[in-house]
Each structure stands twice: as structure tokens, then as C-alpha cells.
Amino acid sequence: MYYLDYRRAVVRIPPNRLGPKLETVLTELAQQQFEGKLVDGQSLAVIVKDVKPVGEGHIIHGDGGVYQEVEYQALLFKPELQEVVEGVVVEIRKFGAFLRFGPLDGLLHVSQIMDDRVNVDEHNQRLVGVETKKDLRVGYRTRSRIVSLSLSEISPRDSRIGLTMRQPGLGRLEWIEDAHKKVEEKGTKKGGKKEAAAPKKEATAAPRKEAAAASPPAAAKA
């Protein structure tokens, strides 16, 4: 999930970057320092902008740089357990596929791809269902659910994120679309059968009324 947040932090300005264009320098340094890093151990900073100095900078004895507090706006990405995400297959391995959603990659283990035994064709970068013949290849778009989550502060891109597609409404996007079409076609066929049955009831009811009208009352016979 993406969201915007206003944050404060301290940026070190090296001696050779001190000059009149302070805000431009602070923006570059803040982007280098915070973009691609975890914030509070839970969110990944994707974009840093609108960097502004707060108060005066400070000098530490023995360090020629200036430590400047800044306020900035950050676009953060925070994955959540059980969150449904759409992504794309970026790599096929013998144990499953790696899917990229937003700025992160997650592992779709071979046992979590479909309700079918799966053959792995690592050479051709594809996974194929033995009975269904459904396949998954690099570049295919998917919808999956996050079932395990362990973010790495040292290297966020190496975070351990587990995914599954073995739930209703999940899978390769074409599989989901085909499933919806089958449900719609099934509903249309059921509706057509009900409409066809209605005229039969009217046809059988009409002769009974005519027969009753043709028969004289019992009292008239007497």
C-alpha cells in the first residue's frame, strides 16, 4: 500500500557541498540518504521531495560537515500481511517464481501457484500445471496474497515475502478473467432454461379450462 507522509530527519552536508543553493543540495542528499531505505522498519521510502531546512545547521567538533535538520514529504510503500497485490513475474526458479509488486519482490513457492501439480521448466522460464496445462511465465501479470513478511532493513530488496495464489480470486489475471466468464455463461444458461419452461405450463393449463367449459353442470344433466 502506498501513502504520503511528512517526516523530519538530519542530513549531513559535506564541506564541498556548502554554498548558496542549500535547498537543492539538501534535496539531493536527502534522496540519496532515504530513498530505497526502510522507515520505522515497516515502510519503504520510494520518493523523497519538498525537502526544506528546519532551523540552523550544527557543526560537530572534528567533522567539517554541517548537520542540518530537514522536513520532507515521502511516498512510502508498506506491505501488509494478507494484503492482495498485483504484480508481474520477473524470474522462474526450480522452487517457484519471483513476483514484483510495487518496489519489492515476493516468492511464490511452487506449492502455492495452483491446485494442480506443477512442472518446472527453468530453462524456458515457465511453470506448467500437469492436468490443467495452465502456465506461468516471465512477464505475466498476477494477483496474489501476502502470507509471510520479513523486511530487511539492511537491504529491503532482499526482504523475505511469501505469496500465494491458491485462493479464490487469485492467480494469473487471464485465469481470473476466464473463471469470471465461465460463471457468467453458467448463469446465462440457467436463466435461459427457466424462460423456456414457462410456456409449457401455459400450454397444459389451457386445455383444462376449455374442457371444463365444454362439460355441462351436473344439475343440468339431471
Buried (B, 14 or more C-beta within 10 A) or exposed (E): EEEEBEBEBEBBBEEEBEEEEBEEBBBBBBBEBBBBBBBEEEBBBBBBEEBEBEEEBEEEEEEEBBEBBBBBBBBBBBBEEEBEBEBBBEBBBEEBBBBBBBBBBBBBBBEBBBEBEBEBEEEEBBBBBEEEEBBBBBEBEBBBBBBEBEBEEEEBEEBEBBBBBBEEEBBBEEBBEEEEEEEEEEEEEEEEEEEEEEEEEEEEEEEEEEEEEEEEEEEEEE
